[in-house]
Amino acid sequence: MADAVVENYGSLVLLHPVSEAAHDWINEHLPEDCMYFGEAVVVEPRYILNIVFGMKNAGLVLRNG
């Protein structure tokens, strides 16, 4: 079971936290003023790799959507 789902739309990426651990990681590591689209965090493509690596280093499981 994935903790978060990453959807790449080219000019933006949506990061959907699924588990409580993913929600906690996002709240702890991403800026308070980050943009949301529903439950998903909107991320510029240039930042997503660092976010994915950080989440994986914390033991979270991600999958592509």
C-alpha positions as CSV (number, residue, x, y, z in Angstrom):
1,M,0.0,0.0,0.0
2,A,1.4,3.4,-1.0
3,D,1.7,6.3,1.4
4,A,1.4,8.8,-1.4
5,V,0.6,8.9,-5.1
6,V,2.5,11.2,-7.5
7,E,0.8,12.3,-10.7
8,N,2.9,14.2,-13.3
9,Y,1.0,16.5,-15.6
10,G,4.0,18.1,-17.2
11,S,3.8,21.7,-16.0
12,L,2.8,20.6,-12.5
13,V,2.8,17.5,-10.3
14,L,0.2,16.5,-7.8
15,L,1.3,14.8,-4.6
16,H,-1.6,12.9,-3.0
17,P,-0.9,11.9,0.5
18,V,-2.8,8.6,1.3
19,S,-1.6,7.6,4.7
20,E,-1.4,9.6,8.0
21,A,2.4,9.3,7.8
22,A,2.5,11.0,4.4
23,H,0.2,13.8,5.7
24,D,2.5,14.2,8.7
25,W,5.6,14.3,6.5
26,I,4.1,17.0,4.2
27,N,3.0,19.1,7.2
28,E,6.5,18.9,8.7
29,H,8.6,19.3,5.5
30,L,6.7,21.5,3.0
31,P,6.0,25.2,3.4
32,E,2.8,26.1,5.2
33,D,1.7,28.2,2.2
34,C,2.1,25.4,-0.4
35,M,-0.8,25.2,-2.8
36,Y,-3.4,22.4,-2.6
37,F,-5.7,21.1,-5.3
38,G,-8.3,19.2,-3.2
39,E,-6.2,16.9,-1.0
40,A,-3.2,17.0,-3.3
41,V,-0.2,19.2,-3.0
42,V,0.6,21.1,-6.2
43,V,4.4,20.9,-6.8
44,E,6.5,22.4,-9.6
45,P,8.3,19.7,-11.5
46,R,11.8,21.0,-10.5
47,Y,11.1,20.3,-6.8
48,I,9.4,16.9,-7.0
49,L,12.5,14.7,-7.0
50,N,13.8,16.2,-3.8
51,I,10.4,15.7,-2.2
52,V,10.1,12.1,-3.4
53,F,13.7,11.4,-2.2
54,G,12.9,12.9,1.2
55,M,9.7,10.9,1.6
56,K,11.4,7.7,0.6
57,N,14.3,8.4,3.0
58,A,11.7,8.7,5.7
59,G,10.5,5.2,4.8
60,L,7.4,6.2,2.9
61,V,6.2,4.3,-0.1
62,L,5.2,6.3,-3.2
63,R,3.6,5.2,-6.5
64,N,2.9,6.9,-9.8
65,G,-0.7,7.6,-10.5
